Amino acid sequence: MRVSRVTDRIPYTPPSEVSPGDVVVLGDTVCVAEDRIPAGRLGMLSIVGEYDLPRASVFADWVVGTRVYWDTTNGITTSAGGNTRAGIVSEFSPRTASRVMVLLIA
């Protein structure tokens, strides 16, 4: 078997500017921009790693290992319905938190 590259990032050309920390969903994969990518320019998106992401308002604590999903309107949620699997909670997140540490799992 020939391996052409081993990487945790994939190339992406956005239709509009992407800022560092922005979440981009490509197919069934949640990606995060680590750098600014101007509209129409080739950049790279991370498909694995640990990121501080916006958390949907849910009145429950999330423990390490909780499976989470990306809701394009509200951010990270534990609801799978209509959302894209993002990964798992990597640090305890209390019910009052507005952000959560997520380990992306591509």
C-alpha positions as CSV (number, residue, x, y, z in Angstrom):
1,M,0.0,0.0,0.0
2,R,1.3,3.5,-0.9
3,V,0.6,6.3,1.6
4,S,0.7,9.7,-0.2
5,R,0.5,11.7,3.0
6,V,-0.3,11.3,6.7
7,T,-2.0,14.4,8.1
8,D,-4.6,15.7,10.6
9,R,-5.6,18.5,8.2
10,I,-7.3,18.7,4.9
11,P,-7.2,21.4,2.2
12,Y,-10.2,23.7,1.8
13,T,-11.1,26.7,-0.4
14,P,-13.9,28.6,1.3
15,P,-16.6,30.6,-0.6
16,S,-16.3,33.3,2.2
17,E,-13.6,34.2,4.6
18,V,-13.0,31.7,7.5
19,S,-11.6,33.0,10.8
20,P,-9.4,31.0,13.2
21,G,-11.6,28.9,15.4
22,D,-14.5,28.7,13.0
23,V,-16.2,25.4,12.6
24,V,-16.7,24.1,9.0
25,V,-18.7,21.0,8.3
26,L,-17.5,19.1,5.2
27,G,-19.8,16.2,4.5
28,D,-20.0,14.2,7.8
29,T,-16.9,15.8,9.2
30,V,-16.6,18.7,11.7
31,C,-13.4,20.7,11.0
32,V,-11.8,23.7,12.7
33,A,-9.9,26.5,11.0
34,E,-6.6,27.2,12.9
35,D,-5.7,30.1,10.6
36,R,-7.6,32.8,8.6
37,I,-8.5,31.6,5.2
38,P,-9.5,34.3,2.7
39,A,-12.5,33.6,0.4
40,G,-11.5,31.7,-2.7
41,R,-8.0,30.9,-1.3
42,L,-6.7,27.4,-0.5
43,G,-6.2,26.8,3.3
44,M,-6.2,24.0,5.7
45,L,-8.8,22.7,8.2
46,S,-8.0,20.5,11.2
47,I,-10.0,17.3,11.4
48,V,-8.5,16.1,14.8
49,G,-7.4,17.9,17.9
50,E,-8.8,19.5,21.0
51,Y,-10.7,22.8,20.6
52,D,-12.7,25.2,22.8
53,L,-16.0,25.5,21.0
54,P,-19.3,27.3,21.6
55,R,-21.8,25.2,23.6
56,A,-25.5,25.1,23.1
57,S,-27.6,26.0,26.0
58,V,-28.4,22.7,27.7
59,F,-29.3,22.5,31.4
60,A,-27.0,19.6,32.2
61,D,-23.4,19.0,33.1
62,W,-21.2,17.2,30.6
63,V,-18.5,14.8,31.8
64,V,-15.4,13.8,30.0
65,G,-16.2,11.3,27.3
66,T,-19.7,12.6,26.5
67,R,-20.3,12.2,22.8
68,V,-21.1,15.6,21.2
69,Y,-22.4,16.9,17.9
70,W,-22.2,20.2,15.9
71,D,-25.5,22.1,15.6
72,T,-24.9,24.8,12.9
73,T,-27.3,27.2,14.8
74,N,-26.4,26.6,18.4
75,G,-22.9,25.1,18.6
76,I,-21.9,21.9,20.4
77,T,-24.8,19.7,21.7
78,T,-25.4,16.2,22.9
79,S,-28.4,15.9,20.5
80,A,-27.6,13.7,17.5
81,G,-30.8,14.5,15.6
82,G,-30.0,16.4,12.4
83,N,-26.5,17.3,13.7
84,T,-23.0,16.3,12.7
85,R,-20.9,14.1,15.1
86,A,-18.0,16.2,16.4
87,G,-16.2,14.1,19.0
88,I,-16.2,13.9,22.8
89,V,-16.0,16.3,25.7
90,S,-12.4,16.4,26.9
91,E,-12.9,18.5,30.1
92,F,-15.8,18.6,32.5
93,S,-18.3,21.3,31.3
94,P,-20.8,22.6,33.9
95,R,-24.4,23.3,32.8
96,T,-23.7,27.1,33.0
97,A,-20.8,27.0,30.6
98,S,-21.0,28.8,27.2
99,R,-18.0,26.9,25.8
100,V,-16.7,23.4,26.0
101,M,-13.4,21.6,25.2
102,V,-14.0,19.0,22.5
103,L,-11.7,16.4,21.2
104,L,-12.6,16.1,17.5
105,I,-12.9,12.6,16.1
106,A,-12.9,12.4,12.3
